[in-house]
Amino acid sequence: MTALVERVRKLSRPARLTIIVSVAVLMMTIAEIVTGTTTLTSRSTASAALRLSIPILLAGLGGLYSERSGVVNIGLEGMMIAGTWFAAWGAWSFGPWEGVIFGLAGGALFGLLHALATVTFNVDHIVSGVAINILGLGAMRFLSSIVYTPETGGSVIQSPPVTGVSTLNFPFLSGGNLFGWHTPDFFGWLELQNIFLLSDFAGIFRGFTGGVSWLTLIGLALVPLSAWLLWRTAWGLRLRSCGEDPWAAESLGVPVLRMKYYAVVISGMLAGLAGGFLVLVQAGIYREGMTGGRGFIGLGAMIFGNWLPSGVLGGSLVFGFGDSLSFRGPAVVRSLILAVAIGLFAAAVYAVTRTRVRTAVIQALVAIGFLAFFLTVQVVPNQLLSATPYLITLLVLAAASQRLRMPAADGARYAKGEAR
């Protein structure tokens, strides 16, 4: 067993990630067999999880840019709120892609306000972020009261319905059209074969390749783009140096204040795009409060992802999956509880092979708790059902908190020319 673990540890990061995902799907498959449900790895659950994870991903990437430059951004929620309103107004006035542009601009405006307060006037980052959140909610209600009159079909709390961004099915994978020809649906066929594990993977892949919005593809493409920009370019090196040691960066000629402004405005744009996604893909309308704390969950995904783009993607998918289960009913959440118990037992065994006895004992005890809940509770309470994504957020952050490393100067007040 120890030799197998060592071989796995020597694999490349993508290979280890593939193994982790495969084991997770295996555990969910076992839980489905035990509980008699089929929704945990179905196409509908995977599609909903992907759709719900994209706003969290975009907000998390926004926080990543800001905090890599040394500016804490808990104002992501307010920037998302601005993005929802401006995207709805742009789509209602001009069209869906114009709505995307206006959503980016609305978030950038609030990002600029945050940068002005924190970078130029050295306001405490947390205070400024809280102010941005409050201002976003109040300002959008004020604008709604002016623009969305009853004659338009809107009101002070919502816009008229808007046209959303179109979706697509991938040819050959999920039956998409290719030059007018309706191609076969391979994953759909494989999902119906009820082959152990393979059909579960097919259901997940079908959810990821069928009915996918163009904004979803843009959001996913921003992950490798951000990784390349921040870790493979001179611009990214300068920006990250501002978050690690701005005084040293200044001594090397890096325009620290300007780089911080760039990063926070980009952060606002991405948060605004996340808000636009909620309007143009998920809801088709702006409603007050529709962000539902996703800006804060995006911040959690960034922390869980250790301030790395790939980690933000993983955290977003986990939180989006939890969010999707809150709409699937008590039986599915109960299956997830069993899958979590199995996963924790497996993690405890792994910890034993690494001679981490204390960690193994804690994981085993928590697994027993989940298993006891599964055996004693036949119907999951509605309160727990609606709280599933937030509980997953807390559990994942608690599990990941031991390996995190934030940028060294994240949140530090910096003034040009001053000693540290």
Phi, psi and omega in degrees: 000314180297320179296322179295317179298318180295323178294321179295320181295335180276352179289163177292162182299315177300322180294318178294322178295321177298319179295317180298315180296319180297318178295320179297317178295322177300316180296320177294323177297315178299318179297322178295320179296318181293317185270347179079015177261160179230008188272339188298324180242025183281168179296320182294320179293316180296319179296317179294320180298317179296315181296321181282340182276337186296314176300323178293318179299313182295318177295320179296319177295324176299314177297327180298312180299314183296312186284334173293338176269357178099008181250115176290133184233087172266008175272014180302324181296314178296323178292323175296318179300315177299320179297322179297315184292311184291326177295318179296317180295317179296317180292323179291323184275325189233307184164170186297317182287329171295325176299322177300315181296317180293326176297317176300317182293320179297316177295321179297323179299315180286330173296321178296321177298317179295319178294319179300317182290315188274322185272313183279314185259002175056034174291145177306133187298322181292316180299315179296318179297318178297318179297321178298318179297316180292316180297320180301314181294314183291318182294322181290326176294320178298314179296323178297320180296334180273316190270314187267073177283163179304331180295334180276349185092003177251193179203187181292343182244358179204159179264171167294159176301145181235160177278130183270175177284141184290164180240171178213155170251136181288130178301141178071332180272314181229027173077029179287166180273142178227106183055042178086354180262128179279107185284163178297155179255086186295311182295324177296319178295315182294325179296326182282351183281347179056043175272131183307127177070314181298317179293329177292316176297320180298319178298318179294313181294327178293323177293332180274346184239358180242135181063037184269130178286151175297328177292329175297315179297321178297316180299317179292323180293335180291342180292302178295329178296318179293320178298317178293315185295319185276332186243357182233007179233157177295324178300316179294322178297318179296317181296316181293328178294330177294329179275342180267313180202086184297330180292318176293320178298319179298320181294339179264007176092010179283129177285084191301311183298318179296318180296321177296319177299313178305311186295317183288324176293318174300319177302315178296320179299316180292321176294321176296322176295323176298317176295319177299324178299319180300322182281312192272347180240313187273314192250325185074016181195152172268130174228140178299133179082010185288344178292329173057034179080011182294334175297320178289323177294323175299321175298320176296321178296323177296317180293315177302322181280007175059037178059038178233141181302315180295323177293322177298319178299313180298315179296321180296319179295322178297313182290323176295322176297316177298321179295320181294328181290335180293345178258000188262350178105162184298325184297322181291318179295324177296322176296321178297321179300319177295318179298321178295319178299316178297317180297320179292323175297318178296321178295324178295320177296318178298318180297325178296319179294338178265009180058032176258076188295316182299316178297319180297319180296316180297314180296321179294320179294318178294321177298319178298321178298315178296318180295319178297319177297318180298319184284330186264336182252115181273330179234118181291129179301149180299327180297318178290327180298313181287337181269001185306310181298325182286324176294320177297320177302313181295316182295316182294317179295321178295322181288329185266355190294340184280343185247013186274147174219105179280160174305138190300325182254023180294120180091354181286141176279133184228135174232134184300131176087351180270149174286157183290000000 
